[in-house]
Amino acid sequence: MHTLVVILLVIVSIALITVVLLQAGKSAGLSGAISGGAEQLFGKQKARGIDLILHRITAILSVLFFLLALAVTYFKV
């Protein structure tokens, strides 16, 4: 059982890294961070299309990663 969970953890880890790298980068620098936060707060730019899908997949994979990491420690021999 431990081996299966470790294999799933490695697969989810690779998928999570891939999805994060596929996402579009935000504006660099402090001014980009401030203006990006303001735009997100006031809803001028909402994630659409592929960005929304990648964001949701990232959230799902991160939860799976966390649960599998806990399962690895639980099923440890």
Secondary structure, 3 states (H helix, E strand, C coil): CHHHHHHHHHHHHHHHHHHHHHCCCCCCHHHHHHHHHHHHHHCCCCCCCHHHHHHHHHHHHHHHHHHHHHHHHHCCC
